Amino acid sequence: MMRNGGQLLVESLMALGAAKSFGVPGESYLAVLDALHDAVGRLDYILCRNEGGAAFMAAAYGKLTGTPGICFVTRGPGATNASIGVHTARQDSAPMLLFVGQVGTDMKEREAFQELDYKAVFGTVAKWAVEIDQVERIPEILARAWTVATTGRPGPVVIALPEDMLTSLTDVAPLAGPSRIAEPAPAADAVESMRLMLAQSTRPLLLIGGCNWRDEARAALKAFAEGSDIPVVTAFRYQDQFDNFRRSFAARLASACRRMSAASSPRPIRSWP
């Protein structure tokens, strides 16, 4: 079956499990917008008024669901507006795919209207920045982008979409589904080494972060912290990953200590922010 690159991209995204996307329409990726129109109810497109807002919404979706938030923006200022959301997704370890319209391959490096070198612009911000150079490679690149965004330390991937890559026809089949990647686990000797270090420590502290915690892992961490009587602190932006009202939460412990100190000392205790 023949289909254009825009249809191939949208069908592959649906096969990977994408159900929602966010963006601001642009003429640089009309073929994708046409394919999204035909996919309403299967892969919805949430219309936004600014690319920065769309990127933030995609980053938040990735952070909350653990699956890549999908964002579509047009080239040039659309991409640079979205860059703040890409930066946030990288710092928050949120899986995200940003698709950016690009000038046709025949106009590359000729300073065409709103042309950008996306590998240079996003190379130090995203986990991976890539530009599609053959319509037949769309499924391959999407499969790799999805895996890069969701494995290891999750984060954003930027994919540039030259116009002629989206309108060109191909008989290449879309993806059938995502790759199955086994989650890494610590070796038995590493766990035993950690137990030994904890047994020898005098003031242990648990510092947690990352956005893709499963409910059972979060519950296991809470049980371990409270059963071991080890206080817990969270990294910046991850305060919601541990119940702030548990007695083992360090901020709650610090507040209680300040109250006890104030009650037992005649000197005023400074209230820290």
Order of alpha helices (4+ residues) and beta strands (2+ residues): beta-alpha-beta-alpha-beta-alpha-beta-alpha-beta-alpha-beta-alpha-beta-alpha-beta-alpha-beta-alpha-beta-alpha
